[in-house]
Amino acid sequence: MSIGRTNRFKGIALAAITTTAVGAGVVFIQQGADADPKPTLPQAKAQVADLQHKAEIAGEAANDLRGQIKTSQDRVKALQTAIAKQQTQVDGVKRQIGSLAVAGYQTSGMTTTAQLLLSTNPDQFLSQASTAQAFAGQQNSALRRFQAAQGKLTDLQASAQSELGALQAVQAKQDGLKKQFDANLDAAQKVLDKLTDSEREKIREENEKEAEEARKERPSRDGERMDDDDTPVPANGRAGVAVQAAMAQIGDSYVWGAEGPSSFDCSGLTLYAWGKAGVSLPHSSKAQYGEGRRVSRSQLQPGDLVFFGSPISHVGMAIGNGRMVHAPRPGKPVKTDAIDYMSGYVGAVRPG
């Protein structure tokens, strides 16, 4: 077989292989596209709930960094104040050195004998000359003070730069968690987008019904419940104030980072409610677990905070009868549920 015929044969074979590969690729891509079929309505609800729960976990992890950010911001601010104060001290010493340098320069070009001969008041000059060594000592002392002040200023500036770097790092970490929060909600929306219009409308109606039923549990203005639920709500004490404040938010929407007055995330709700009772809490479920006295589940009282997840990613407020009021997750209103509604119970604390 000639070389030309051989090359033509190879070319035809390569084209055939390429065509087959491309065709297979088209089939593969099509199969990949078909591998993610439209979910059933129950499947979609489960997927959305899971993604919203993951969003809440990321949101609470971002909340947990609030304390670090605040502490770092306070340190940066304090260091900046100290730097400004130290810079003023350095500038003052520099001016003093400048004045001493000028005074020294005005007499540095003449010998002591020449200055004596040219002086209009020899007796006064001799008196002044006796302090020449003291004058030189002032210059050396000023220089030492300048070196010390400048060294402290440099140390403060280095500390501020280091603290600013730490602040930027934790802010970047929080931004990453916020992106995770948004990405999970976007993924949940994509699941909903696969449903038909009538299926999405059904979910919307169910969510609105749930929110409306939750709002019916709000206490009335006289403190009584608006339904016949026998869940006890304490009338006195700080715990009573906190429970009443939390119950008054039932039906409000979940918004990450919100702490009232009309939207909340889980730790924002408990922060808000106990704040009405005069107790300050951090905006983080994990951090709130370190506030107050730990109580066993058998000792739970209305107002106690109950925690879930490992690491902790959710908090609710006990209201009695094994129930709690909480902001469950994105897409769900503030509502009451059985404490067992959430999995991964960790423990409880009693604030105040």
N, C-alpha and C positions, 0 to 999 in steps of 0.2 A: 504494500500500500504506500502510495506516495506521501510525502510530508504534507502537501497541500490538502489531500483528501483526509489525512489524519486530523489535521487542525480543524477542518470543516466538521468532521464527526464530533470532535470534542466540543466545538461551539454549539452544535445542535443539542448534544447531551446536556451541556451546561444550561442552555436555554430551557430545556425541558425540566431540568431539576429546579431551576429558579422559578419557573411557572408553577410547578407543583408546590414548591415551598410557599410562594405567595398565596396560592390557593388555599393551602393548609393554614396559612396565617390568617386569611380572611375567615376561614371556618373557626379557627381558634378564637379570634377576636369576637366573632358572632356568638360563639359558645360562652365566652366570658361575659358578654353583654346579657345573654339569656340566663347566666348563672345567678343573677340577682333579681329574681322575679318579684312581682308585686305582692306584698304581704297581705294576709287576711287582716280583717279589722282587729281581732284579738292579738294577733302577732304584732301589728303596728302599735297597739296600745302598750304592749309589754316592752317593745323596743324603745319607744319614746320614754316610758317610765324609767327604764334603765339608763338611758342617756341623760335624762334630767337629773337622776340621782348622781351620776358621775359628775355632772356639772356642779351640783351642790358640794360634792366632796372637794373639787378643785377650788370652788369659791371659798369654802371654809379654810382650806389650806392657805389661800391668799389672805384671808382675814387674820390668820394666825401670825402673819408677818407684820401686821400693823404695829404691834408693840415694839418689835425690833426697829422698824422704820422710825417710829416716834422717838425712841431712845437715841438712835443714831442722829436724827435731826437735831435733838436737843444738845447733843455733844458737839456737833458741828457749829451750832449757834453759839454755844459757850466758848468754844475755841476761837471763833471769829471775834467775839467780844474781847477775849484775852489778848488776841493778836493786835487789835486796834489800840488797846491800852498799852501794850508793850511797845508798839510802834511810836506812840506818843513819848514814852520814856526814852527810847533810843534817839528820837529827834531832839529831845531836850539836851541830852548828853552831847550830841553832835554840835548843837549851837554853843554849848559851853566850851567845847574843844576849839571851835572856831574863834571864839572871843579870846581864849588864851593864846591861840596861834598868832592872832593879829598883834596882841600885846608883845609877844615874844619877838615877832618879826621887826617891830618898830625899833628895837634896841639891839637886835642880834648883829648888826653890822659894825658896831663900835666896841672897842675895848673898854674895860672899866675905867682905865686911866683917862682915856679920851673923853668919856662921858663925864668924868669928874672935872676935867679942865674946862669943858664947854658948859657945864651946868651953871646957871645963874644963882643957884643956892647950894653950894658944896655941902653944907651941913645936912640939908634935907636929902641930898643924893646919897650921902654916906649912910643915912638912916634907912633909905630905901634899899640900898645895895645889900644891907644886912639881911634883907628878906628875899634875896634872889633865889637862894636854895629852896625856900618855902614855895616860891612861885613855880620852880621846876617840879617840886613835889606835887603841886596842884595839877600840873599837866599830866604827870604820870598816873595820878589817881583818877583823873578824868578818863584817860585812855583805858585804864583797867575797868572802870565802870561801863564804858562803852562796849568793850569786848564781852563783858558779862551780859549786858542787856541785849546785845546783838545775838549772842549765843542762845539766850532764852527765846528770843524772837524766832530764830531759825528752828529751834526745837518745836515751838508751838505751831509754826507753819507746816512742819513735817507731820505733826500729829493731826492737824486739820486735813491735810491731804490724804493721809491714811484713812481717817474716819470718813471722809467724803467718798473715798473708793469703796469702803465697806457699805455705805449707804446706797451707792449706785448699784452695787452687786445685789443687795437684798431687794431693791426696787425692781431690778431686772428680773429677779426670780418671781416677784409678785406679778409682774407684767406677763411672764410666761404662764403662770397659773390662770390669770384672767383670760389669756388666749385659749387655754384648755377649756375653761368655762364656756366661752363663746363657741368654740369648735363643737362641743357636745350639743349645745342648743341648735347649732346649724345642722348637725347630723340628724337631730330629732325632727327638725323641720323638713329635711329631705325625705325622711320616712313618711311624714304626713303628706308630702307632695305626691307620693306614689299612689295615694288613695284617690278614690273618686270624689267628686264634689259632694255627693250625698253622704259618703262616709265621713268626710271631714266635718260636714255640718252636724252629723250625729255626735261626733266627739265634742264639738263646740257646745252643743246643747247640753250634753252631759256635764261638761265643766261648769257651765253657767248654773245648772241645777245644783251642782255640788256647792258652788259658792253661795247660792241663795239659801240653801239649807244650812250652811255654816253661819251665815249672817243671822239666822233665826235664833241661834244660840247666844247671841250677844245679850249681856244684862241690860235691863231697861234702866231708865234714869233713876228709879227708886232702889236700884240694886238687885231687884228680883230678876230671875231668869225669864226669858220670853217664851220658853216652852216648858213642858212638864218633866224635863230631865231632872232626876234626883241627885245629880252630881253636886256635892256640897261645895260652896264657895265661902271661904271665911269672911266674916264681916268686919273683924277688928285686926289691929296689928299691921306691921309692915308687910307680912306675907299676904294678908288680905288685900292690901292696896295693890300689891304686885299682881295678884291673880285677877283682880277686877280690871286692872289696866290691860293685861294680856287678853282677857276675855272680850274687852271692848274693841279689840282689833280683829276679831273673827270676821272672816270674809275679805279682809284686805289682801292685796296681791303680794306675791313673792318677788322681790327685786334684790339681786345681789348687792351687798354693801349698804342696803337701806336700813335705817333704824328709826323709821317713823317720819311723820305721824300717820301716813296712810299706806305705806308699803314697808316690807321688812324681809330680811333673810332670817335664818333660825336664831343666830346669836344676836342679831339686831333686835329681834322681838323681846328676848329675855333681858337684854341690856335696857331697852326702853321701859319695860314693865317694872323692873326693880329700880330703875332710875326714878320712877314716879313715887317709889317708896323711900327715896333718899339714899339708896345704895348704889354705888358706882361699880360697874362691871366692865371688863374689856370687851371689845367687839370681836370675839373669837370663842367658839365652843371649846376648843382645847384649853385656852387660857382661863375660861370661866370654870373649868373643872378644878382649877387650883384656888378658887375663891370660896370662902366659907368653910363650914364643917361638913365632913363626909358623913353620910347617913346610909344605913343599909336599906334595902328595898322594903323590908318589912316595917321599917320606921318612917316611910315616906309620908309627908304631910303636904297639903296644898301650899304651893309656893316654892317647894324644893325643885331644883333643876335636875333633870335626868339626861344622861349622855349616852351616845351610841357611836359605834364604829371603831376600827383599829387601823390607823390612828383615829382619834376622836374627830368626827366630822359632822355631828348633829347634836342639837340640844333642844329640849322641850321643857315645859313647866308642868309639874304635877298639879292636878286639881282635885284629886280624890277619886275613890272608887276605881283605882287602877287606870285612870285616864290622865291625859295631858293635853295642854293647848300648845300648838307649835306652828311654825311656818315650814311645811314639809319639804318642799322643793320647788324649783321653777315650774310654772304651769299649774300650781296648786295654791289655793288660798290659805290664809291662816285659819286653822280649824282645830277641833278636838278629835282625838283618837285614843284608842286603847294604847297604853304604853307598849304593849306587845305588838302593836302595829309595826314598829320599827324593829329590825333585827340588830343583833350585835350590842345588846345592852351592856354598858360599862360600869355605871354607878351613878351616884347622886350626891349633890351637895346642898347645904342649906345656907344661902347667902345671909349677910347681915350679922 
